[in-house]
Amino acid sequence: MIMRPGQALLLPANPVFIWSTLFCALLLNMLLHIGLTGRSPWVPDLLALTLVFWSIHQPLRVGVGVGFAFGLLLDVHQGAVLGQHALAYT
């Protein structure tokens, strides 16, 4: 079946691609935190931006629970108060 060009945006994203972008954003956040002493104000929170994008684009696949889980992973990595990023990402 041939689709019109406007309908290509209605196709759902591949779940493997969604999860790989989330894990890449998590790894980039971890590397930026290790490379910079403290959190610089001009470095964006890439994981938060990725979570916002996927929760708007695919709300049935990425929701509050995914943001909470990735926030807990970031809390454990940074040694922050457990739940600080988790509550910020929900």
C-alpha positions in Angstrom: 0.0 0.0 0.0 1.4 3.4 -1.0 1.0 6.0 1.7 0.7 9.7 1.2 3.7 11.7 2.5 1.7 13.2 5.4 0.8 9.9 6.8 4.4 8.8 7.5 4.3 10.8 10.7 1.5 8.7 12.1 3.5 5.5 12.2 4.6 4.5 15.7 8.3 4.5 16.6 10.2 1.3 17.0 10.5 0.5 20.8 14.1 -0.5 20.4 14.9 3.0 19.0 13.0 4.6 21.9 14.8 2.7 24.6 18.2 3.2 22.8 17.8 6.9 22.7 16.8 7.0 26.4 19.8 4.9 27.4 22.1 7.1 25.2 20.8 10.2 26.9 21.3 8.6 30.3 24.9 7.7 29.4 25.6 11.2 28.1 24.2 12.7 31.3 26.5 10.4 33.3 29.5 11.3 31.2 28.8 15.0 31.4 28.5 14.7 35.2 31.8 12.9 35.5 33.6 15.3 33.1 32.3 18.5 34.8 32.8 19.1 38.5 29.3 19.9 39.6 26.5 20.8 37.3 27.2 23.7 35.0 24.2 25.9 34.3 24.8 25.9 30.5 24.8 22.1 30.1 21.2 20.9 29.3 19.7 17.9 31.0 19.7 15.6 28.0 17.8 12.9 29.7 15.0 15.2 30.7 14.7 16.6 27.2 14.6 13.1 25.7 11.9 12.0 28.2 9.8 15.0 27.4 10.1 14.4 23.7 9.1 10.7 23.9 6.4 11.2 26.4 4.8 13.8 24.0 5.5 11.7 20.9 4.7 8.2 22.2 2.7 8.6 25.5 1.6 5.0 25.6 5.2 3.7 25.5 7.1 6.3 27.7 5.3 7.6 30.7 5.7 8.6 34.3 7.1 5.2 35.4 9.9 5.3 32.8 10.8 8.8 34.0 10.8 7.7 37.6 13.0 4.7 36.9 15.6 6.7 34.9 15.6 9.3 37.6 16.4 6.6 40.2 19.2 5.4 38.0 20.6 8.9 37.8 20.3 9.4 41.6 22.2 6.2 42.3 24.9 7.2 39.8 25.4 10.7 41.1 25.1 9.8 44.8 22.3 12.4 45.2 19.4 12.1 47.6 17.5 9.0 46.4 14.4 10.2 44.6 15.6 13.8 43.8 15.9 13.2 40.0 13.1 10.6 40.1 10.6 13.2 41.3 11.9 15.8 38.9 11.5 13.5 35.9 7.9 12.5 36.7 
